[in-house]
Amino acid sequence: MNTSNMPSTPLAATPTPLVFAAYVGLDWGDEKHAVSLAAAGSEKIERSTLEQTPEALVTWASELRQRFPGGKIAVCLEQARGPLIYGLQCYEHLVLYPINPKSLARLREALHPSHTKDDPMDADLALELVRKHREHFRPWQPDTVPTRQLALLTEGRRSFVDQHTAGTNALQTHLKSIFPQALELIGQDLGSPLATDFLKKWPTLQHVQKVKAAVLRRFYYGHNSRSEELIQQRLELVQKAQPLTSDEALLAAHGLAIQSLAAQLAVLHQTITQYDRQIAAVFTSHPDAPIFQSLPGAGAALAPRLLAALGTDRSRYPTALAVNCASGIAPVTEKSGKTQYWVHLRWSCPKFQRQSWHEFAGCSIKLCAWARCCYDQLRKRMGHHEALRKLAYKWQRIVWRMWQERQSYDENRYVKSLHRDGLKTYAELAPQGPATNCE
């Protein structure tokens, strides 16, 4: 993809290497962790176990501080999020190196082809990585509290949204089995308060037909469904509808499932609403919010996710390519010698980040002229999702520049830069008004 329209930026200065007094490899466990420790300049490995309790972590960290006063200790562990790293992140003398579990597994397979595995061995391998190969790993640096809060809230929200989607799909299946008319009586949004309250009261057609029309009318009015024409249509449907089945076994089993799913969806709806409120409050007060609010198509859902994906540490991604690779948008080429095997999607990456950029690219084509033009040209040569990933790759380079310079998006200036580069794809795009100092 042509990215010549993006000005170059020099790489950040190389940080001063850290000097450590000791190195630790930790193999995480639900109840106990295997620990391998080696002091700097010593080949002796001290092995022990550490319980996963707050008291044990405090005692262990304090003992290390007393043993190596004023010294930094490199700790290699297999998780970037979880109770262990949460418990250790508050100690300034511990420098945490989270690694991908696959990296440790492949090192184990390389050194032990027999596939032998135990916790002390994995702790030794983690120690080996942090002692001799730590330049390949980035020490964990916590971002600001609002940024980390946004990251956790947006991921948590997506988890509940997925549960909500699965619940509505299951509910629809049960309704089609015994009560297909419900889809007309409550609308297509099965997770709405109207739908869930209706189905909790009347899970089958037989239940609804026992209710007086005045009760149903009050129900619809109470849920802000006040179109007289629509209410009348629904009341007539209840009177004329014929049950799909009268089998008591089916009605009892599916009816209970419908009521249970409706109750779960009602709770999930409230939970997602609470998440939306908290995300909006944190995002609105974030100093980088205007940058991401200016992106066409980002909106209230995607703008906080993109902000959390980049964070606030500008040195974390010294180039736009670093964002492309870290997020999984940039593809991977596998080749050997002069023979190129194939180019494929990056498998090892933060999936939620990649999904965020992918979804943003899809939303941008509805509101951004050059993005639509770029997508249409790509679709002539490839499928929908591949075209969106390539568009997201281009968007990341633009957003990275905005993020680095703390400037909002200006489509006029960007379109002018496309014309300056003489790109035929965008020849018909015409910028309007003066360009501002952003890109």
N, C-alpha and C positions, 0 to 999 in steps of 0.2 A: 504494500500500500504506500502511495506517495505521501510522505510527511515533510516534504521540503518547505511547506508553507509555515512550519513551526520553527522559530528561531532557536539557535543552539544556546545551551547554557553550560558553562564550565562545571566539571564535577566538583563536588564538595571536597574540602581539604581532608586528607587522610587523617583519621583520629590517632592520637598517641596510644600505642599498645598498652594495655593494662598489665601491671606486674602483680602476680598473685603469690600469696604466702602458702597456699595449699589448693588442692584440687579434689573435688568430690564427684563421684558418680552415684546416682540414685536410681534404683529400679523401683518404680511405683507399685504399690499394692493397696487393696481396699483397707486392709487392717495393719499391715506392716510393710516397711520399705527396706530393701537391701541397700546398704551403704558401703561404698569403697572409697577410702580417703588416702591421699598421698601428699606429704608435705613437699614443698618446692625443693628441688635438688635431691630428693630421696626417691629410691626405687621401691622402698618398702610400702606395701599396700595394707592398710588396716581395714578389716572387714567387720561390720556390725549390722544390727537391725534397728530400725526406728519405728515406733508405733505411730499410727495416724491419729494422734490426739493433739489438741492444742497445747496441753501441758508438756508433752514429750517434745514437740517442735520447739517450744520456748526454751526448754532445758538444753536441747542439743545446740541450738543457735547460740545460746549464752556461753556454753562450754567452748565452742569454736572461737568466740570473741576473746575469751580469757586465754585460750591456748595460743592464738595468733594475734596478739594485741596490735591494733592499728593496721593489720594486714587485710587485704581483700582475698576472698575465697571463691573460686570458680566452682559452680555447682551445675552439673549436667543432668537433666531429667527429661523424661519422654513426653511431657505434656506442657502445652502453652496456656492451659486453662484448667482449673480444677482445684480441689481442696488443698493439695500439696503446695502448688505454686501460690495460692491465695494465702497460705499460712507463712510462706517464706519471703514474700515480696516486701514485707515491711522492714527487713533487716538490711541496713545499708552496707554491712560488711560482706554480704552474700551477693555475688554477681551470678544471676541465673542464666543458663544457656538451654532453653527449650529446644529439643530436636524432634524431628519427625520419627515416630516409632519404626517406620520402614527403613530409615537410615541405619538404625541400630540392628534391625533384623537382617539386613543385607550384609552388614559387617560380620554379624554372627555366622551367617551362612558361608561367608568367604573364609573365615578362620576355622569354622567347625562344619565341614561338609556333611558330617553325620547327622546334622540337625539337633545335636545335643543342646538342651536349654535348661537353665535354672536361674533363679533370681540373682544370686551372687555373681554368676557369670555375666549377666546383663549389666550389673552394676560396674563390674570391671571394664566392660566394653565402653560404657558411658564415661568412665574415668579416662580410658585411653583416648576417646574422642576429644574430651575437653583439655587434656594435657598436650596432645600432639597435633590436633587438627582444629582447634577452636577458631582459627582464622576463617574457616569455611562457615561458621555459624555466627549469628548476630545475638549479642547479649540482650536479654529482655529488658526493655525500658518502658515503664508504665506511662501511658499517655495521661492527659489531664482527666480529672474526675468526670466532667461533663461528657467528654468524648468517649471514655470507657462506658459510661452509663448509657449513652446513645447506642453504642455497639451491642451491649447486652440487651437493651430494650428492643431494638429492632430485630435482633435474632430471636428473642423470646416471642415477640409478636408474630413473626413468621411461623414459628412452631405451632402457636395456637390457631393461626389461620389455616395451616395444613390440617390440623385436627378438625377444624370447623368444616373444611371442604370434604374431608373423609366422612364426617358425620352426616352432612347433607346428602352425599351420594348414597350412604347406607339407608337413610330415611326415605329417599326417593324409591329405592328398591322395595322396601317394605310397603310403601303406599301403593305402588303399582301392583303388588301382590293381592291386596284386599280392598284398597280405597283409592282408585285412580282419580276419582272426582275431586279429591282434596287439592290437586294441583290447580284446579280452577277456583276452588273456594278460598284458597289462601294465597294464591299467586306463586310465581316461580321461585321467589327467594324463601327457601325453606328455613333459613336461619333467622328470619326477621321476627321481632316480638309478636307480631300478629300471627304468624304461622306457628310458632312454638306454643304460644298460649292457646291457640285453637286446638292443636293436636293433643296437648296435655288434657284438655277438657273432653274432646270428642275424637278419639283415635280411629273410629270406624264410621262408615256411612250410617249404620244402624243407630249409633249414638246420636249423630246429628239430627236424624229424622225424628227423634223423640223430643227434640227441643222446639219450643214455640218460635214462630217467626220474629216476634217482638224481642225475644232474648238474643237471637242472632243479630238483629238490627242494632241492639244496644252494644253488643260485642264489637261489631265493626266500627260503630261511632266512637267507642272507647279507645280504639286503636287507630284513630285518625283516618279511617277509610270511610269517607262521607259522600262519595259519589252515589246519588240516588239510583242512577241507571245501573251502575255496577252492583250495588247492593240488591236491587230487584232481580238482576240476572242470577245472582248467587242464590237468592231465596227460591226462585223458580227451579233452579237446578236441584236444590235439595228436595223439593216436592216431587219432581219427575224422575229423579235418578233411580236406577235399579242397581242393587248390590252385585258386585262381581261374584261374590260367593257368600253362602250362608253357613258354611262349615264352621261349627263352633271351635274346633281345634285350631283352624287357621286364624280365626278372628281373635282368639285368646292369645295365641303366641305372637302373631304379628302386631296385635293391638298393644301388648305390653312393650314390645320393642319400639313401637312408634312413640309411645308415651315417654319411655326412657331416653330415646335419642332426642326428642323434643326438649326434655328437661336439660340434657347435656348441652344442646345447642344454645339454649337460653343463657346458661352460665358462660359458655364460650363467647357469646355475643357481648355480654357485659365485660368480660375479661379483655377482649380486644378493644372495646371502647375505652377502658381504663388505660391500656397500653398507649392508645392513640393520644390520650390527653397528656400522659407523662412525656411521651416522645415530643409532642408539640411544645410543651413547656420547656424542656431541656434544649431542644433545637433552636427555639426562638431566641433564647438568651445566649446562645453560643456565638462567640465572636466571628466564626467563619460561616455562619448561616447565610449571610447575603450572597456569598459566592455561589453556593449550591442552589439557593432559591432562584437565582437568575437563569438556571439551565432550563431550556424549553422541554417540557414533558416530564420533568423530575417530580414536581408536585409534593404534597405533604407526606407521601409514603416513601418515595425514592430519594428525595433530597437528604433526609437524615441518614439513610443507608450509605449514600455516596460519601457524605462527610465522615462517617465512622470508618469507612473503608480506607480513606487517606489519612485520617487522624490530624494531629496538629504539629507533629514533629517533621519539619520540612527537610531535615537531613536523612530521614528514613528512606525516602525515594529521591536520590540525587538526580535521576534522569526520568524522563517519561517512560523509557523502555523498562525501567525497574518496576513501574506500576503495571505495565503490560504483562510482565512475567509473573510478578507476585500475585496478581489477581487471577491468573489462569486464562486471560484473554489471548495472549500471544501463543501461537502454536508451537509445537516441538517438532524438530526435524531429526529423524533417526537415520544415520548413514554410516558407512564403513568404507574407508579408503576413498576411491573415486566413485563408488556406487551409492547413489541415494536411494534409501529404501522407501520411506514414506514420511509425510507430514501429517501430524494428527493433533487432536485436542490435548491440552495439558491436563493430565490426570491428577497429579499431586498438586493441589492448590486449595485455598479456602473456597469451598463451593458456594457459600452464601455471598461472598464478594463477587465472584464471577456471575452469579445469577443476578445480582443487583445491577451490574454494568450491562448485562445482556438485556434485562428488562427495560433499563433506561434507554438503551439504543432503540428498542422497539417503540417506546412511547415518543421518542424524539422525532420520528419520521412523520408523526401526525401534526406537529407544530413547527418544525424546522425545515425550511425549503431545501437547503443544501443537503441535509441528512436524507430527505426523501429522494432527492436526485441521486445521491450516492447509492442508496439502497436499491433503487430501481435499476441502476447500471449493474450492480453486483448480482442482482437476481437473474440477469440474463446469462450468467455464467455458473451460478451455484444455487444451493438450496436456501431456504428462508433462514435457518438458524446460523449457517455459516456466514451469510451476508450480514446478519445482525452482529456476529462476533467481530467481523472486519470493521463494521461501522463503530462498534464499541471501542475497538483499538484506536480508531481515529479520534473519537470523543475523549478517550483517556489522555491523549497527547494535548488536547486543547484544555481539558480540565486541569491537568497537571500544571500547565503554564499559568492558568488563572489562580490556582492554589498557591503556587510559588510566589506570585506577584500580588496576591491578595486582592484581585480585581474581579469584578462581575463580568458575565458573558455579554458580548456585543456582537450580534450576528452581522451587522453591517460591516464592521471592520474585518471580520473573518471572511465574508464573501469578497470583499475588496482584495484581500490577500490571495484568494483563489484566482481572481482575475489577473492579478499581477503575475502569478505563476503560469498563466496561459493554459489552464486546465480546461479542455474542451467539454468535459462532463458538466461543468458549471457555467458554460458560456451564456446560457439563457437567464441566469439569476442576476437580478439587478438590485444592488444595495440602495437603500433609501435613507436620506438624511445624513448628517455628519457622523463620522466614526469617532468613538471615544477611545481613550487609551486603555484598551483591554483586548484580550484575545482568548 
